[in-house]
Amino acid sequence: MKVFKKIAIVGSTGLVGRTVLKVLEEKSFPNCIYTLFSSKKSAGKKIEFLGKNYIICELKENSFDSGFDYAIFCAGGNISKKFIPIAVEKGCTVIDNSSIYRMDENVPLVVPEVNSEDIFTNNGIISNPNCSTIQAVLPLKPIYDNFGIKRIIYSSYQAVSGAGRHGIEDLENGPANIPLKKFPYPIYNNCIPQIDDFTEDGYTKEEHKMINETKKILHDNNIAITATTVRVPVKNCHSECINVELKKDFDIYDIKILLQNFPGIIVIDDIEKQRYPIATKADGYDEVFVGRIRRDYSIEYGLNLWVVADNLRKGAATNAIQILEKLLRYK
Ligand SMILES: NC(=O)c1ccc[n+]([C@@H]2O[C@H](COP(=O)([O-])OP(=O)(O)OC[C@H]3O[C@@H](n4cnc5c(N)ncnc54)[C@H](OP(=O)(O)O)[C@@H]3O)[C@@H](O)[C@H]2O)c1
C-alpha cells in the first residue's frame, strides 16, 4: 500500500494558489508530497513552501502521467476544462475552484459545514462553489433546516481580490490612472454593478452562480432567489446583505443562537457598541462573520443578515482544503 499521497496544486502562483499553499502549511498534513504547477511563464521560478524552495513546473498534458492522488485546480476555467479530464483519466481526484463543473449533475458542489456528505458521491471531480456563495450558505443552512426558506435576496459588495491578481492591481494603480487590466471601469473610488459577463436575461454570470449554486448546495430548487453582485474598492473579503423570507415564524434570539452554534460561523452583533462584521477584520480568517441580524418588518417572516468572509480563504482555499482533508481521512 502506498503510504504517501501525491498532491498537485495547479495555479500555485495565483492569489488562490498562494493562499492554498498558506493554508496547507498551517494544516501540515502528514505523508503528503506536493508538486506545484503554473503556466510556462512561471516555470522554473521558486516558491518557499513548507520550509523548502519548490520549483514551479509548467502544466502540460503529460503532467499527470506520474500518478497524482489529488489535485487542487486554481488556474481558471479554461485550464480546468482542458486539464481536469486528463487528470481524472489518470486516476487523480480533483477539487476545482473554477465554475466550469459546478452545475454538472455528476459533480458534487460542496461546502463541508453544509453538505460534506456530497463529497463521496464524486466521480473524480468535486467543485468548490463561488466565493460569494460559500459565505452565504453557511448562515442559511441552520435557518433552512429549522424554519425553511421561501425566498432569498442577495446584494453583494465584493472585494477586488475576487478578480485575481489583476483585480488588486487595478485598485492599487487607481490613483496613478494606469490603464485597467481587469475591470470595465476604474474600481478606485467606484462601485461597479457588474461581476463577470452579462447574460441574455440582464443578470451577470456571478449573479446566476449565487442563485443556482445556493439551490444545488441546499438541495432545493424551490427557493426563490435573486441577486445583485457589486465590485467595491476593498482589497480583500466579500461583504453581503442577505434578505431571507422564512417559511414560518421565528424568534430573533433563536436565530442568533443557531448561527452562533453553527460550525465555521462567528456572530459579531452588538449594535450598542457598534460591533458588526467588517472586511478588514475578517481578512486572514477562515470563519464566516455574521451580524446586523434583525427582522425585516416589511414582510411576515423576513430576516436580514450582514455576512463577511475572506474570499481567498473560506471562499476558495480553505474550503478546498477542508474537502481535501475529508478525502484524506476517508481514504
Ligand atoms: N480570487 C478569488 O477570490 C477566487 C475565489 C473563488 C474561486 N476563484 C477561482 O480560482 C481560480 C484562480 O483565481 P485567482 O484569483 O487565484 O487568479 P489569479 O490570481 O489570476 O491566478 C491565476 C493562476 O492561474 C495560473 N495559470 C494561468 N494560465 C495557466 C496555464 N496555462 N497553465 C497553468 N496555470 C496557469 C497562473 O499562473 P502564472 O502565474 O504562471 O500566470 C496563476 O497561478 C479561478 O478559476 C477563479 O475563478 C477565485
The ligand as a Gaussian input file, in Angstrom:
#p B3LYP/6-31G(d) Opt

LIG

0 1
 N       -9.857000      35.152000      -6.231000
 C      -10.871000      34.628000      -5.560000
 O      -11.342000      35.162000      -4.536000
 C      -11.477000      33.331000      -6.023000
 C      -12.439000      32.730000      -5.221000
 C      -13.028000      31.530000      -5.626000
 C      -12.627000      30.948000      -6.812000
 N      -11.692000      31.561000      -7.588000
 C      -11.285000      30.878000      -8.825000
 O       -9.959000      30.387000      -8.632000
 C       -9.241000      30.405000      -9.859000
 C       -7.945000      31.195000      -9.685000
 O       -8.248000      32.529000      -9.337000
 P       -7.139000      33.579000      -8.817000
 O       -7.908000      34.689000      -8.234000
 O       -6.099000      32.889000      -7.996000
 O       -6.472000      34.052000     -10.213000
 P       -5.028000      34.672000     -10.459000
 O       -4.520000      35.366000      -9.260000
 O       -5.137000      35.455000     -11.705000
 O       -4.091000      33.377000     -10.729000
 C       -4.221000      32.588000     -11.870000
 C       -3.314000      31.364000     -11.756000
 O       -3.536000      30.534000     -12.900000
 C       -2.282000      30.184000     -13.455000
 N       -2.339000      29.917000     -14.890000
 C       -2.689000      30.768000     -15.880000
 N       -2.549000      30.160000     -17.079000
 C       -2.103000      28.909000     -16.823000
 C       -1.730000      27.815000     -17.632000
 N       -1.792000      27.876000     -18.974000
 N       -1.294000      26.666000     -17.052000
 C       -1.192000      26.603000     -15.693000
 N       -1.512000      27.613000     -14.864000
 C       -1.965000      28.757000     -15.421000
 C       -1.415000      31.408000     -13.187000
 O       -0.058000      31.043000     -13.341000
 P        1.058000      32.127000     -13.786000
 O        1.459000      32.847000     -12.541000
 O        2.149000      31.248000     -14.319000
 O        0.441000      33.027000     -14.819000
 C       -1.821000      31.689000     -11.736000
 O       -1.149000      30.818000     -10.874000
 C      -10.230000      30.976000     -10.896000
 O      -10.909000      29.904000     -11.521000
 C      -11.199000      31.770000     -10.048000
 O      -12.456000      31.926000     -10.658000
 C      -11.103000      32.737000      -7.217000

